[in-house]
């Protein structure tokens, strides 16, 4: 979603843009390090701010916080960042490590960047700012307001309703870049990958951020027969039991518990359901359509007979899928 604005008047050279992105990643490296004072502070304060368990926060910092980039990917990011006189960033609270990519994109686009953290998670933004300022001048300013002028860009992360509201309220000449909601899918081919390996890998993607991210897998399609599908569902349930011991699920709100109960009833109505204390894996061996479960470590597995069947099942969700993980 965007509104066409006037071209920006940024004054950054290509080398400046790359250097600014690398400084953001250097700051993130400090937060990822459990021995660094800022890394320790992050681990102490983020569980309460995010609702994740301490192990869930550690998983995010250790395995999902971006701290490095290849030369090719850096060049691509800088080329796509654009050029603006000023960028204002509106962050979401769902995935606390997302601030690194958001700030990196913004500082590559403009010499003036304002960042508004979510009221539900306001820890990572000042921590990253402190980590960056410890090694040089600040790259962005923290703000509680959203005041724009013609030529500005607004990078909005979050719900479609939030993006639409920002577009509606923006002045003429302001460009809004919306990074909205979505979910990931997994496609499993039992002839190309061991099902146990696929289940173990997928389980880690499910537990990350308690599945609240826009890349989090919420559905899986197994291309094979009923036996393989049921075997995979059992293996995935067993792996999620292990992950609950490794990385306990965090705080679940009442609305999320209601959605969880509704999903379990629905999964049983259309197929089978494997439930644990903090997860649900539903399965449908003859799906006419896919069913999207809520976040909170819940996954729906459907059987497909081949590539055409996969495309048929996924077609209704084409506008919402953000990524596909293929096992095989």
N, C-alpha and C positions, 0 to 999 in steps of 0.2 A: 504494500500500500504506500503510495507516495503522492506528493503534490510537487509538480515541477516548479523549481525556484530558479532564480538567476544564478549564473555561475559564481562560484566562490572567488574570493580575492586572497586566497592563502599565499604565503610567500615562502614556502618550504621547498628546499631542493630535494632531489631524489635521495641523496645521502643523508640529509636531515631526517627525512621520513623514516628511513631504515634505522637510523640511530635511535630515534625516539621509540620505535617499536621494541628494539633490543633493550632499551632501558626499562621498559615495562616488564619484559620477561626477566630481566635481572632482578627487579623488585619481587616478582613472583617467586623466583628461586629462593629468596630469603624466607618467604612464607611457607614454602614447601619443606624447608629444613627444620626438623624437630629440635635441633640443637641451637638454632638461631633464636635470639630473644623475641623477635617478632613472630617467628614460627611457633614458639611456645605460647605466646599470647593468643595467637589464632586458635590454637588447640584448646585453650582454657575458655575462651569466650564464645566460639562459634556453636558449640552444642546447644547452648541456651537460645542463641539468636536464631538458629536454623530449625530447631526441633529434631535434628539428627542425633543419633547416639555419638559418644566420643569416637567409637570405632568408625562410624559413618563419616564423621568429619575427617578422621585420619585417612580414610580411603580416598576421599575427595582431594585432600592436599597432596597425598603421596602419589596417587596414580592418575588423577584427572586434571590437576592444575597445570596449565601450559607454562613451561619454563624454557623451552627451546624451539627453534624453527630452522628448517632447511633454507638454504639460499633461494631455492626455487619457490618455496611457499612464501617466503618473505617478499620476493619480487611480485608474486601474484597478489598478495594482500595490499601492498603499496599501490599497485596498478589499479586495483578495484576500489581503493579507499575514496577516490575523488579529491576534490579541492574546494574548501569552504573557508570563509572568513572566520567563522566560529561554529563549533559543534557542541550541542548539548545532548547529553546521554541520559536517558531515563531507564534505570535498571529494574529488573525483576528480582524477586527473592527466591525463586525456586531452586536455582543451582548457583551456589555462592561463588564457584570458581569462574563463572561466566563473565565476571567483571574484567578478567585479563584480556580476553578476546575483544570485548566491547571497547575497552580503553585503548587497546592497541590499534583498532580500526579508526577510532576517533583521532588519536594523536598523529596518525599517518595522514589524516585528511586536513588537519588544521593546526595552526600554532596556538589557538585559543580553544580550550576544551573545558566545559563545565559538566560535572557529573552529579546527578541526583540519585542517591541510593534509595532502595525500597525502605519504607518505614518498618517492614517486617524483618529486614536484615540489613543493618547499617554498620556492620563490623568490618567487612572486607574492604570497603572503599577507603576509609581512613588508614587502615593497615597498609594497603598497597601504596597509598600516597606517602606515608611515612617511610616505607622501604625505598621508594624512588628518591625522595628528598634527601635520604641519608647519603646518597652518592652524587647529588647534583641538584640543579634547580627543579622545581616542581613541574610536572607535565600537565596537570589538570587542577581545577579548583572545585572544591565541594560546594554544593548549593542545595537549598531547600525549595527554590523557586524555579519556574520555567517562564522566562521572559525573553522573547525572540524578536529579531528584526529581520527585514528583507535581506536575503543573502545567507542567513543562518541555515544550518542543518540540525535536525533533531533525530537522533537515533533512539528508537523506542523498542524496548524489550519487554514482552509480556503478553497479556491477553489481547484478543482482537478488539474487544471493547475499549481497552486502553489506547490502542493505536488509533482507532477511529475517533476517539475523543480528542486526541492530540491534533489529528488532521483537521478536525472540525473547528478547533479553537485557535489554530495557527493563523498568523497574519499572512496576507498575500506575499509571495516571494520567498516563503520559507519552504524548504525541502524536507519532507518527513520520510525517513527510512524506517519501515516497520519490520521488526524481527519477531514474528508472532508465534503462537503455540503450534504444537504438532507432536508427533511421536515416531518412534522407529519400529521397524519390523525385522524379523529374522526369517530366513529361508534355509531349510535344512535338507540336504541331499544325503541320505544314508549310504548311498553307493560310493560317495566321494569322501566322507569323513566319518570317523568313528562316532557313534551317537553319544557315548559317554563323554568324549572330549567336547563335543558340541554343547551338551547339557552343562558341563562345568563352566565353559566359557560364557555361555549365555546367562548363567546364574549371576555372574559378577556384573554383567551389564544391567541386570534387573535390580540388584540391590543398591547400585550407585545412586546416591541422593534419594533413596527410597522411591525411585522410579518417577520422580517428579519433573525430570528434565525433558526438553523437547526432542532430545535424541534417544530417550529411554525406550527400549523395546516393550511393546504392549501386546503384540501379536506375533505368532510364529506359524509358518506354513511348512509342513513336512511333505516332501514329494516322495511318496512311497505307499506302501500298503498299510492295512489296519494294524498288523502286528508291529511293524516298525514304529508307527505313530504311538501306539499304546506303550511300547517299550521306552520311547523317548520321553513321553510324559512322566512315566515313573522315575526315570533317571533325573529329569529336571526337578521333580519334587524332592527327591533325595538330596540333590545338590543345594536346593534352597533351604532345606533343613540344616545342612552344614553351614551355609552362609549366615543363617540366623545366629548360630553359635559364634561364628567369626566376626560378624558385623550385625549386632542386634538392630532391629528396626527402631526408629525414633518415635517421636510423639505423633499419634494419629488423632485427628480431630473427630468430633462426633459425626459431622457430615461425611467424612471419609469412612468411618465405620459403617454408616448406613449404606454407602455406595458399595462397600466391600460385601456386606450381607446380601444386598440385591444381586451383585454379580454372582455370588456363590449359588443363589437360588436359580438364577438364569442359566448358569453353566450346567447345573444338574438337570434342568428342564430340556436342554438341547443336546446334552451328551453326558460326559462324566466330569467329575470334579475331584481333584486331590488338594486337600486343604491342610495347612499347618497352623501353628500359632501366629505366624506373621506372613503368610503367603497363600495364594490360591493358583492352581494350574487347572484350567478347564480344557476339555478336549471335545472336538466334534469330528467324527469320522466320515460324515457325509454332509459337509456344509453346503447349504444353498447360499449363505452369505456369512461374512465374518462379523464377529461381535467384539466390540472394543471394551475391554475391562477398564476400571478406574486405576489410577496410579496407587502405589502403596504395596508393590511387589505382587502384582497379579498379572498372569499371562494367559491368553487364550491360544491354544494350539489347534490348527485345522489341518486336515489331510487333503492333499491335492494329488491328482493323477499325473499331471504333467505341466509343462510351461503354460499352455493355454488356460488350464484350470487356475494356475497361480494368478495370471493376469486378470481373469474374470473376477476372482475373489478380491483382488486389490483395487480394481477400477473405481469403486465408489469412494475410496479413501485417497485418491491420487492427490488431492489438494491439501491433505493434512500430513502426509508422510514426509518426514525430513531425511530419513536415511534408511538403508537396508543393509543388514549384516547377513552375508551369505556363507553358510558352512558347507563347503564342498566346491 
